[in-house]
């Protein structure tokens, strides 16, 4: 940190006049256990009071807030044993929140600041114990159940979008880093002057003003970055689209990586996929006709889903679309918040509701909760194999399959289609019958026996059942 920035930070923190729940003053301290407990305590307290950061400051006199200097040098200190202090502290923190150790001088005195991220997804523990500030005292969180309950409520309300992607950014730098013309174009607004642009970005939560300086939020960066490479924590979240030659990943035909923010590139990426996909030749009951390989709306909704519903806390991986000769796979980091088998009927849940809301405002995706229904309905209308939804460890994947004749479908393909058709009918206040399922598979009336077997198989595996009136309904109905 530059000297002028260090002095500015000290002066801003000293304006509070005394310690508070997220600022702690110390003179000298070489007790590593106590430092770790303070990091837990201050991080949780900052979250409790809805602050982005907490500060543990060495060289400030408690009570007077006078600058007295310190001889504490964290770069030379050790944790318990021979391990250096900083990695020792980080190893014992759970979750491993970021903190930055800043050394500098002010008024001729040496000072040390631990700048600590607020707790986000869980209360922060040190050596397995979570702490919090009660008045001016460090206390175990478990000894204060009401505080613990309230902290969990706040954490559950915390969202990725409000986090800081880049701090200490000038007005000019904001306009350089964020594609503000795209924002106003997508919103159908005239491009205003610089002051109005910044005010609109503040209003939208794309930027914040903290400690007298601007910061770009994760929401602002992920939506409107001119390049995500300028935001280290988000650089791995670029959208990748890969076309393979054949049915496996042995040979890559084309690959495209989008470095810009999602709002800026969404329509470009969608059109790129559609332009590259071949069409299928389908022989109907009377005519031979050309048909798009996958419905446009299905591509759009699934592309939007992998951007919006990903877990941004998963490091080192981002959203990806992979296209093979017989299928398209849409993958995003993070397990879904609900079971994939309940996507059709369950009330939608999103980790990133502000991101989702903005993407809906610019017509990127359908209204809340209708996306999966649209995908399945469009697939049925095109009489394609049923899409497959599944999760494995730390990712979610949806597979769209290209056209197959009924005789080419596996037993699993047919059961999956039967379940999705039954569920879609049920949420539409209708009921699946042998006839509706024949139509879904494009089968003739005399082929009802084939469909009866699919229905029996689906009942046997527990995906559908009969209700009290004898009608077929999904297992959860």
C-alpha positions in Angstrom: 0.0 0.0 0.0 1.3 3.4 -0.9 2.2 5.8 1.9 -0.5 8.3 1.1 -3.1 5.5 1.0 -1.9 4.1 4.4 -2.2 7.5 6.0 -5.6 8.0 4.6 -6.8 4.7 5.9 -5.4 5.4 9.4 -7.1 8.8 9.5 -10.4 7.4 8.3 -10.3 4.7 11.1 -9.3 7.1 13.8 -12.3 9.3 13.0 -14.4 6.7 15.0 -12.5 8.1 18.0 -12.4 4.8 19.8 -12.6 1.0 19.4 -15.8 -0.5 18.3 -17.1 -3.9 17.3 -15.1 -4.1 14.1 -12.0 -2.1 15.1 -9.5 -3.2 17.8 -6.5 -1.1 19.0 -3.3 -2.7 20.3 0.1 -1.5 21.3 2.3 -4.6 21.1 1.2 -8.2 20.9 3.2 -11.3 20.2 0.5 -13.9 21.3 -0.4 -15.7 18.1 -3.4 -17.5 19.6 -4.9 -14.1 20.7 -4.4 -12.6 17.3 -6.2 -15.6 15.7 -9.1 -15.2 18.1 -9.3 -11.5 17.3 -9.5 -12.2 13.6 -12.4 -14.5 14.2 -14.0 -12.1 16.6 -13.7 -9.0 14.4 -14.7 -10.8 11.2 -17.9 -12.0 12.7 -18.6 -8.7 14.4 -18.1 -6.8 11.1 -20.6 -9.2 9.5 -23.0 -8.6 12.4 -22.8 -4.8 11.9 -22.9 -5.2 8.1 -19.3 -3.8 7.5 -17.2 -5.1 4.6 -14.0 -5.2 6.6 -12.7 -5.3 10.2 -9.4 -3.9 11.4 -6.9 -5.0 14.1 -4.5 -2.1 14.5 -1.1 -2.2 16.3 0.5 1.0 17.5 -2.7 2.8 18.6 -3.4 3.5 22.3 -6.7 2.1 23.5 -8.9 4.7 25.2 -7.2 7.8 23.7 -6.7 6.6 20.1 -3.3 8.2 20.2 -0.7 7.0 17.7 2.1 5.6 19.8 3.8 3.1 17.4 4.6 -0.5 17.8 7.6 -2.9 17.7 5.4 -5.8 16.7 6.5 -7.2 13.3 4.2 -9.9 12.0 6.6 -10.8 9.2 9.1 -12.0 11.8 6.7 -13.6 14.3 5.9 -17.3 14.4 2.7 -19.2 15.2 2.8 -22.0 17.7 5.9 -24.0 16.6 8.2 -22.8 13.9 5.6 -21.9 11.2 5.4 -18.3 10.1 2.6 -16.3 11.7 0.5 -15.5 8.6 0.2 -19.0 7.1 -0.3 -20.4 10.6 -3.2 -18.0 11.2 -4.8 -18.8 7.8 -4.5 -22.5 8.3 -6.4 -22.4 11.6 -9.2 -20.1 10.3 -12.3 -21.8 9.0 -13.5 -20.8 6.5 -10.2 -19.4 5.3 -11.2 -15.7 4.9 -8.8 -13.2 3.4 -6.9 -10.8 5.6 -4.2 -8.5 4.6 -1.3 -7.4 6.8 -0.3 -3.8 6.1 2.8 -2.2 7.5 3.4 1.6 7.4 4.3 4.7 9.2 2.2 7.6 10.4 3.4 10.6 12.4 6.9 9.1 12.5 5.6 5.9 14.2 5.6 2.3 12.9 2.0 0.9 12.7 0.6 -2.5 11.6 -2.9 -3.1 10.4 -4.7 -6.4 9.9 -7.4 -5.7 7.3 -9.9 -8.6 7.7 -12.7 -9.6 5.4 -16.2 -9.7 7.0 -17.6 -13.2 7.5 -19.7 -14.2 4.5 -20.9 -17.8 4.3 -20.3 -19.1 7.9 -19.2 -17.6 11.2 -15.4 -17.6 11.2 -13.7 -19.9 13.6 -10.2 -20.0 14.9 -8.9 -23.4 16.1 -12.5 -24.6 15.8 -14.1 -21.9 18.0 -16.0 -18.8 16.7 -15.7 -15.6 18.6 -17.6 -12.3 18.6 -17.4 -8.8 20.2 -19.7 -8.2 23.1 -19.3 -4.5 24.2 -15.4 -4.3 24.3 -14.8 -8.0 25.1 -13.9 -10.9 23.0 -16.4 -13.7 23.7 -17.2 -17.2 22.4 -20.1 -17.0 19.9 -21.6 -20.2 21.3 -22.0 -18.5 24.7 -24.4 -16.0 23.1 -27.1 -18.0 21.2 -29.2 -15.0 20.4 -26.2 -13.3 18.8 -25.4 -16.5 17.0 -28.9 -16.8 15.6 -28.9 -13.2 14.4 -25.4 -13.6 12.8 -26.7 -16.6 10.9 -29.7 -14.6 9.6 -27.3 -11.9 8.4 -25.0 -14.4 6.8 -27.9 -16.0 5.0 -28.7 -12.5 3.6 -25.1 -11.9 2.5 -24.6 -12.4 -1.2 -21.7 -12.6 -3.6 -22.8 -9.6 -5.6 -22.2 -7.1 -2.7 -18.5 -8.2 -2.3 -15.7 -6.0 -3.4 -14.0 -7.0 -6.7 -11.6 -4.0 -6.8 -11.1 -1.3 -4.2 -9.6 2.2 -4.2 -10.7 3.0 -7.8 -10.8 6.5 -9.2 -13.8 7.8 -11.1 -11.8 7.7 -14.3 -10.7 4.1 -13.6 -14.3 3.0 -13.1 -15.1 4.3 -16.5 -12.1 2.6 -17.9 -12.8 -0.8 -16.3 -16.6 -1.0 -16.7 -18.4 -1.0 -20.0 -20.8 1.8 -19.1 -22.0 2.3 -22.7 -23.3 -1.3 -22.7 -25.2 -0.7 -19.5 -27.1 2.3 -20.8 -27.7 0.6 -24.2 -29.1 -2.5 -22.5 -31.3 -0.4 -20.3 -32.6 1.7 -23.2 -31.2 4.9 -21.7 -29.3 7.9 -23.2 -25.7 8.0 -22.3 -25.3 10.8 -19.6 -22.3 12.7 -18.2 -19.8 11.1 -15.9 -21.4 12.2 -12.7 -24.8 10.7 -13.7 -23.1 7.5 -14.8 -21.4 7.1 -11.4 -24.7 7.9 -9.6 -26.6 5.3 -11.6 -23.9 2.7 -10.9 -24.1 3.5 -7.1 -27.8 3.2 -7.3 -27.5 -0.2 -9.0 -24.9 -1.5 -6.6 -22.3 -1.9 -9.4 -20.0 0.4 -7.4 -19.8 1.4 -3.7 -18.2 4.3 -1.9 -16.3 3.1 1.2 -14.0 5.1 3.4 -14.3 8.0 1.0 -13.1 6.0 -2.0 -14.9 4.1 -4.8 -14.9 0.3 -5.0 -16.2 -1.9 -7.8 -18.5 -4.6 -6.6 -18.5 -8.2 -7.8 -21.9 -7.5 -9.4 -20.5 -4.6 -11.3 -17.5 -6.5 -12.5 -19.2 -9.8 -13.4 -21.9 -7.9 -15.4 -19.9 -5.1 -17.1 -16.1 -5.8 -16.9 -14.4 -4.8 -20.1 -12.2 -7.7 -19.2 -12.4 -9.9 -16.2 -8.6 -10.2 -16.1 -8.7 -6.8 -14.4 -10.4 -8.4 -11.4 -8.2 -11.2 -10.0 -10.9 -13.0 -8.0 -13.1 -13.2 -11.0 -10.6 -13.9 -13.8 -11.4 -17.6 -13.8 -15.1 -17.0 -14.2 -15.0 -16.3 -17.9 -17.5 -18.1 -20.0 -16.0 -20.8 -22.2 -17.6 -22.4 -25.2 -16.0 -25.4 -26.8 -17.0 -27.4 -29.9 -15.6 -30.9 -30.2 -15.2 -33.0 -33.3 -17.3 -36.1 -32.5 -18.8 -37.5 -29.4 -15.9 -37.2 -27.0 -13.2 -34.6 -25.9 -10.3 -36.1 -27.9 -10.3 -33.4 -30.6 -11.3 -29.8 -30.1 -12.7 -28.2 -33.1 -13.3 -24.6 -31.8 -12.9 -22.9 -28.5 -14.0 -19.4 -27.5 -13.4 -17.6 -24.2 -15.4 -14.5 -23.3 -13.4 -12.1 -21.1 -16.1 -9.4 -20.9 -18.9 -9.2 -18.2 -21.9 -11.5 -18.7 -24.4 -8.8 -19.5 -22.2 -7.4 -22.2 -21.5 -10.8 -24.0 -24.6 -12.8 -23.3 -26.4 -12.2 -26.6 -23.1 -12.5 -28.6 -22.4 -15.9 -27.0 -25.9 -17.2 -27.5 -25.8 -16.2 -31.2 -22.3 -17.8 -31.6 -23.6 -21.1 -30.3 -26.7 -21.0 -32.6 -24.6 -20.0 -35.6 -22.1 -22.9 -35.1 -24.7 -25.6 -34.6 -25.8 -27.8 -37.6 -29.4 -28.6 -38.2 -30.9 -32.1 -38.1 -32.8 -33.7 -40.9 -36.0 -35.2 -39.4 -38.3 -37.6 -41.2 -41.8 -36.8 -39.9 -45.0 -38.8 -40.6 -45.3 -37.4 -44.0 -42.4 -35.0 -44.8 -38.6 -34.8 -44.5 -37.7 -31.4 -42.9 -34.8 -29.5 -41.5 -34.9 -28.8 -37.8 -32.6 -26.8 -35.5 -30.4 -29.2 -33.5 -31.6 -27.7 -30.2 -34.4 -25.2 -29.5 -33.2 -21.6 -29.3 -35.0 -21.0 -26.1 -33.4 -24.1 -24.4 -29.9 -22.8 -25.4 -30.8 -19.4 -24.1 -32.2 -20.5 -20.7 -29.4 -23.0 -20.0 -26.7 -20.5 -21.0 -28.3 -18.0 -18.6 -28.6 -20.6 -15.9 -24.9 -21.5 -15.8 -24.0 -17.8 -15.5 -26.5 -16.9 -12.9 -26.7 -19.9 -10.6 -23.0 -20.7 -10.3 -21.3 -20.8 -6.9 -18.7 -18.0 -7.1 -17.0 -19.3 -4.0 -15.7 -22.3 -6.0 -12.2 -21.3 -7.0 -10.4 -22.1 -10.3 -13.4 -22.9 -12.5 -16.1 -21.1 -14.3 -19.2 -21.6 -16.5 -18.7 -23.7 -19.6 -20.7 -24.9 -22.7 -19.4 -28.0 -24.5 -20.9 -29.1 -27.8 -20.5 -32.5 -29.2 -21.9 -34.2 -32.3 -24.7 -35.7 -30.3 -25.2 -33.5 -27.3 -24.6 -30.1 -25.6 -23.4 -29.9 -22.0 -23.9 -26.9 -19.8 -21.8 -26.9 -16.6 -21.4 -24.4 -13.8 -19.4 -24.5 -10.5 -21.3 -25.4 -7.3 -24.0 -27.8 -6.4 -27.6 -26.6 -6.9 -29.6 -25.4 -3.8 -32.4 -27.9 -4.6 -32.5 -31.4 -5.9 -32.3 -31.6 -9.7 -35.3 -33.9 -9.8 -37.4 -31.1 -8.4 -36.3 -28.3 -10.8 -39.7 -28.4 -12.5 -42.0 -27.8 -9.5 -39.8 -26.4 -6.7 -39.9 -22.7 -5.9 -36.6 -21.3 -7.4 -33.7 -20.6 -5.2 -30.6 -18.6 -6.3 -27.3 -17.8 -4.7 -27.1 -14.7 -6.8 -30.5 -13.1 -6.9 -29.3 -9.6 -7.8 -27.4 -11.0 -10.7 -30.5 -13.0 -11.7 -32.7 -10.0 -11.3 -30.6 -7.8 -13.5 -30.3 -10.5 -16.2 -34.1 -10.7 -16.2 -34.4 -6.9 -16.6 -32.4 -7.0 -19.8 -34.5 -10.0 -21.0 -31.6 -12.5 -20.9 -33.7 -15.1 -19.2 -37.3 -15.9 -18.4 -39.3 -14.8 -15.4 -38.4 -16.2 -12.1 -39.0 -20.0 -11.9 -40.1 -20.6 -15.5 -36.7 -21.3 -17.1 -36.5 -25.1 -16.7 -40.2 -25.4 -17.7 -39.4 -23.6 -20.9 -36.4 -25.8 -21.6 -38.4 -29.1 -21.1 -41.4 -27.8 -23.0 -39.3 -26.7 -26.0 -37.5 -30.1 -26.0 -40.8 -32.0 -25.9 -42.2 -29.8 -28.7 -39.1 -30.6 -30.8 -39.5 -34.3 -29.8 -35.9 -34.5 -28.7 -34.6 -36.9 -25.9 -35.3 -35.5 -22.4 -32.6 -33.3 -21.0 -30.5 -34.7 -18.2 -29.9 -32.8 -15.0 -27.4 -34.0 -12.5 -24.8 -32.8 -9.9 -21.5 -34.5 -9.0 -19.4 -33.0 -6.2 -18.9 -29.3 -6.8 -20.6 -28.8 -10.2 -24.0 -28.8 -11.8 -24.5 -30.1 -15.4 -27.4 -30.1 -17.8 -27.2 -32.2 -21.0 -29.3 -31.5 -24.1 -29.4 -34.5 -26.5 -29.8 -34.2 -30.3 -32.5 -36.0 -32.1 -32.9 -39.8 -31.7 -35.4 -42.1 -33.1 -37.6 -43.8 -30.5 -35.9 -47.1 -31.2 -32.5 -45.6 -30.4 -33.5 -44.3 -27.0 -32.3 -46.3 -24.0 -34.6 -47.4 -21.2 -33.2 -44.5 -19.1 -33.9 -42.0 -21.8 -37.5 -43.1 -22.0 -38.1 -43.1 -18.2 -36.5 -39.7 -17.9 -38.8 -38.3 -20.6 -41.8 -39.9 -19.0 -41.1 -38.3 -15.6 -40.4 -34.9 -17.1 -43.6 -35.1 -19.2 -45.6 -36.1 -16.2 -44.2 -33.4 -14.0 -44.7 -30.7 -16.7 -48.3 -31.7 -17.1 -48.9 -31.7 -13.4 -47.5 -28.2 -12.8 -49.7 -27.1 -15.8 -52.8 -28.4 -13.9 -53.1 -31.3 -16.4 -52.3 -35.0 -16.3 -50.2 -37.4 -18.3 -52.0 -40.2 -20.2 -50.8 -42.9 -22.5 -52.0 -40.6 -25.4 -50.1 -37.5 -24.3 -46.9 -39.6 -23.8 -47.4 -41.1 -27.3 -47.6 -37.6 -28.7 -44.5 -36.6 -26.8 -42.6 -39.5 -28.4 -44.3 -39.0 -31.8 -45.7 -42.6 -31.8 -48.7 -43.9 -33.6 -51.9 -44.8 -31.7 -51.3 -48.5 -32.3 -48.0 -48.2 -30.4 -49.7 -47.6 -27.1 -48.2 -50.9 -25.7 -44.7 -49.5 -25.9 -45.8 -46.4 -24.0 -47.6 -48.5 -21.4 -44.3 -50.3 -20.7 -42.5 -46.9 -20.2 -45.1 -45.8 -17.7 -44.8 -49.1 -15.8 -41.0 -48.8 -15.7 -41.3 -45.2 -14.5 -43.7 -46.3 -11.7 -41.3 -49.2 -10.8 -38.3 -46.9 -10.3 -40.5 -44.5 -8.2 -40.5 -41.4 -10.4 -44.2 -41.4 -11.0 -47.3 -42.8 -9.2 -51.1 -42.9 -9.4 -53.0 -40.5 -7.2 -56.3 -41.3 -5.4 -58.2 -40.8 -8.7 -55.9 -43.2 -10.6 -54.2 -40.4 -12.6 -50.5 -40.4 -13.1 -48.6 -37.8 -11.1 -44.9 -37.2 -10.3 -43.6 -38.9 -7.1 -43.6 -35.6 -5.1 -47.2 -34.8 -5.8 
